Amino acid sequence: MKEAKTAQKDAYSLLLEAIDLGEFKPGDRLVESDLAERFGVSRTPIREALQRLETQQLLRRDGRSLIVASLDHNQLSELYVVRAELEGLAARLAARHATEEEVRVLRDMVEEDRALVDDPSALARANRRFHRQLHLASHNRFLVQQLDLVHQSMALMATTSLAVEGRSETALAEHDAIVSAIEARDEQAAQEALKDHISKAFVTRLKLDANASDA
């Protein structure tokens, strides 16, 4: 029983990571047998993982098949509104509760990520790590849980907004401002800097989608 639970968790984590990294994009069809072979697990944990992802609305039915879901304009807008409020709260709480070591890690992340500005995929992965570390620095487990759900849905975006020309540099500057506010223990400034960061990311996302629809 324990091995079955471990296999199920691993299959779910592997599938979620593949969606998050863009290996499976919105509209891609997921086939149990292919996934079992790809990840080296039996079909049972794959089936259970697919059912879990469907329940979380990361997958949707297309006839008898499951495909990676996509976000329409309204869903995207709703997601960014929730993300801005929750992450803003996380930044405020991080300014209040983060240890000096946690703040140092956030600062180091900003400095190290400057080397990735010409690699949008690598910077996107680093961006996720940065936001995750900030969530943990809030020291509020319930907030972290809700943000995990929000970021799972963010995985349904087929491309990263960091691929837009100039966005990498400005995003890192925004991260720098967030960390500076946390270092200063300025809760209001940290919250506002984080919400401004999400707002600018949303504008970039809207422009990216608009350009894609014209292509």
C-alpha positions as CSV (number, residue, x, y, z in Angstrom):
1,M,0.0,0.0,0.0
2,K,2.8,2.4,0.9
3,E,4.6,1.7,-2.4
4,A,1.3,2.4,-4.3
5,K,0.9,5.7,-2.6
6,T,4.5,6.6,-3.3
7,A,4.1,5.7,-7.0
8,Q,0.9,7.7,-7.2
9,K,2.6,10.7,-5.7
10,D,5.6,10.4,-8.0
11,A,3.4,10.0,-11.1
12,Y,1.4,13.1,-10.1
13,S,4.6,15.1,-9.4
14,L,6.2,14.1,-12.7
15,L,3.1,15.0,-14.7
16,L,2.6,18.3,-12.9
17,E,6.3,19.2,-13.5
18,A,6.1,18.3,-17.2
19,I,3.0,20.6,-17.6
20,D,4.7,23.3,-15.6
21,L,7.9,23.2,-17.7
22,G,5.9,23.3,-20.9
23,E,6.7,19.7,-22.0
24,F,3.0,19.2,-22.2
25,K,1.2,22.3,-23.5
26,P,-2.5,23.3,-23.5
27,G,-4.3,21.1,-26.0
28,D,-1.8,18.2,-25.8
29,R,-3.5,14.8,-25.5
30,L,-2.2,12.6,-22.6
31,V,-2.3,8.8,-23.2
32,E,-1.9,6.5,-20.2
33,S,0.3,3.9,-21.9
34,D,2.6,6.6,-23.4
35,L,3.0,8.3,-20.0
36,A,3.6,5.0,-18.2
37,E,6.4,4.2,-20.6
38,R,7.9,7.7,-20.5
39,F,8.0,7.9,-16.7
40,G,8.8,4.2,-16.1
41,V,5.8,3.5,-13.8
42,S,2.7,1.3,-14.2
43,R,-0.5,2.6,-15.7
44,T,-2.4,2.5,-12.4
45,P,-0.5,5.4,-10.7
46,I,-0.6,7.3,-14.0
47,R,-4.4,6.8,-14.2
48,E,-4.8,8.0,-10.7
49,A,-2.5,11.0,-11.3
50,L,-4.5,12.0,-14.4
51,Q,-7.8,11.8,-12.4
52,R,-6.3,14.1,-9.8
53,L,-5.1,16.6,-12.4
54,E,-8.6,16.5,-14.0
55,T,-10.2,17.2,-10.6
56,Q,-7.8,20.2,-10.2
57,Q,-9.0,21.3,-13.7
58,L,-5.5,21.1,-15.1
59,L,-6.8,18.5,-17.6
60,R,-10.1,18.4,-19.4
61,R,-12.1,15.8,-21.2
62,D,-12.1,15.7,-25.0
63,G,-14.4,12.8,-25.8
64,R,-12.8,9.8,-24.1
65,S,-9.4,11.4,-24.0
66,L,-7.8,13.8,-21.5
67,I,-6.0,16.9,-22.8
68,V,-4.1,19.7,-21.0
69,A,-6.5,22.5,-20.2
70,S,-6.1,26.1,-21.3
71,L,-7.1,29.4,-19.8
72,D,-9.5,31.7,-21.5
73,H,-9.3,35.5,-21.1
74,N,-11.7,35.7,-18.2
75,Q,-10.0,32.8,-16.4
76,L,-6.6,34.5,-16.9
77,S,-7.8,37.8,-15.5
78,E,-9.4,36.1,-12.5
79,L,-6.2,34.1,-11.8
80,Y,-4.0,37.3,-11.9
81,V,-6.4,39.1,-9.6
82,V,-6.1,36.3,-7.0
83,R,-2.4,35.9,-7.5
84,A,-1.7,39.6,-6.9
85,E,-3.7,39.7,-3.7
86,L,-2.3,36.5,-2.3
87,E,1.3,37.2,-3.3
88,G,1.0,40.7,-2.0
89,L,0.0,39.3,1.3
90,A,2.9,36.9,1.2
91,A,5.3,39.7,0.6
92,R,3.8,41.7,3.5
93,L,4.1,38.7,5.9
94,A,7.6,38.0,4.6
95,A,8.7,41.5,5.6
96,R,7.3,40.8,9.0
97,H,8.3,37.2,9.6
98,A,11.2,36.2,7.4
99,T,14.4,35.3,9.1
100,E,17.6,37.0,8.2
101,E,18.7,33.8,6.4
102,E,15.6,33.6,4.3
103,V,16.0,37.3,3.3
104,R,19.6,36.5,2.4
105,V,18.5,33.6,0.2
106,L,16.0,35.9,-1.6
107,R,18.7,38.5,-2.2
108,D,21.1,35.8,-3.5
109,M,18.5,34.5,-5.9
110,V,18.0,38.0,-7.4
111,E,21.8,38.4,-7.9
112,E,22.3,35.0,-9.3
113,D,19.3,35.2,-11.7
114,R,20.9,38.2,-13.5
115,A,23.1,35.7,-15.3
116,L,19.9,34.2,-16.9
117,V,18.4,37.2,-18.6
118,D,19.2,35.8,-22.1
119,D,17.7,32.4,-21.3
120,P,13.9,32.8,-20.8
121,S,13.3,29.1,-20.0
122,A,16.0,29.0,-17.3
123,L,14.8,32.4,-15.9
124,A,11.2,31.1,-15.8
125,R,12.4,28.2,-13.7
126,A,14.4,30.6,-11.5
127,N,11.3,32.9,-11.2
128,R,9.2,30.0,-9.9
129,R,11.9,29.2,-7.3
130,F,12.0,32.9,-6.2
131,H,8.3,33.2,-5.8
132,R,8.1,29.8,-3.9
133,Q,10.9,30.9,-1.5
134,L,9.0,34.2,-0.9
135,H,5.8,32.3,-0.2
136,L,7.7,30.1,2.4
137,A,9.2,33.3,4.0
138,S,5.6,34.4,4.8
139,H,5.5,31.7,7.5
140,N,1.8,31.1,6.8
141,R,1.2,27.5,5.8
142,F,-2.4,28.1,4.7
143,L,-1.4,31.0,2.4
144,V,1.4,28.8,0.9
145,Q,-1.1,26.1,0.2
146,Q,-3.4,28.5,-1.6
147,L,-0.5,29.9,-3.6
148,D,0.5,26.4,-4.6
149,L,-2.9,26.0,-6.2
150,V,-2.6,29.3,-8.0
151,H,0.8,28.5,-9.4
152,Q,-0.4,25.1,-10.5
153,S,-3.0,26.9,-12.7
154,M,-0.2,29.2,-13.9
155,A,1.3,26.2,-15.5
156,L,-1.5,26.2,-18.1
157,M,0.1,29.1,-19.9
158,A,1.8,27.8,-23.0
159,T,4.6,30.4,-23.0
160,T,6.4,32.5,-20.4
161,S,6.0,36.3,-20.4
162,L,9.7,36.5,-19.6
163,A,10.3,35.6,-23.3
164,V,9.0,39.1,-24.3
165,E,11.9,41.4,-25.2
166,G,13.0,43.5,-22.2
167,R,10.8,41.7,-19.7
168,S,13.6,39.7,-18.2
169,E,15.5,42.8,-17.1
170,T,12.5,44.6,-15.8
171,A,11.2,41.5,-13.9
172,L,14.5,41.2,-12.1
173,A,14.4,44.9,-11.2
174,E,11.0,44.3,-9.8
175,H,12.3,41.3,-7.8
176,D,15.1,43.5,-6.5
177,A,12.5,46.1,-5.3
178,I,10.5,43.4,-3.5
179,V,13.5,42.0,-1.7
180,S,14.7,45.5,-0.8
181,A,11.4,46.2,0.9
182,I,11.6,42.9,2.7
183,E,15.1,43.7,3.8
184,A,13.9,47.0,5.2
185,R,11.0,45.3,6.9
186,D,8.7,47.7,5.2
187,E,5.5,45.6,4.9
188,Q,3.5,48.1,2.9
189,A,6.3,48.7,0.4
190,A,6.8,44.9,0.0
191,Q,3.1,44.3,-0.6
192,E,2.9,47.1,-3.1
193,A,6.1,46.1,-4.9
194,L,4.9,42.5,-5.3
195,K,1.4,43.6,-6.6
196,D,3.0,46.0,-9.0
197,H,5.2,43.1,-10.2
198,I,2.2,40.9,-10.9
199,S,0.3,43.7,-12.6
200,K,3.2,44.3,-15.0
201,A,3.5,40.6,-15.7
202,F,-0.2,40.5,-16.5
203,V,0.1,43.4,-18.9
204,T,2.9,41.6,-20.6
205,R,0.9,38.4,-20.7
206,L,-2.1,40.2,-22.3
207,K,0.1,41.7,-25.0
208,L,1.7,38.3,-25.7
209,D,-1.7,36.6,-26.1
210,A,-2.9,39.5,-28.3
211,N,0.1,39.1,-30.6
212,A,-0.4,35.3,-30.7
213,S,-4.0,35.7,-31.7
214,D,-3.0,38.0,-34.6
215,A,-0.4,35.6,-35.9
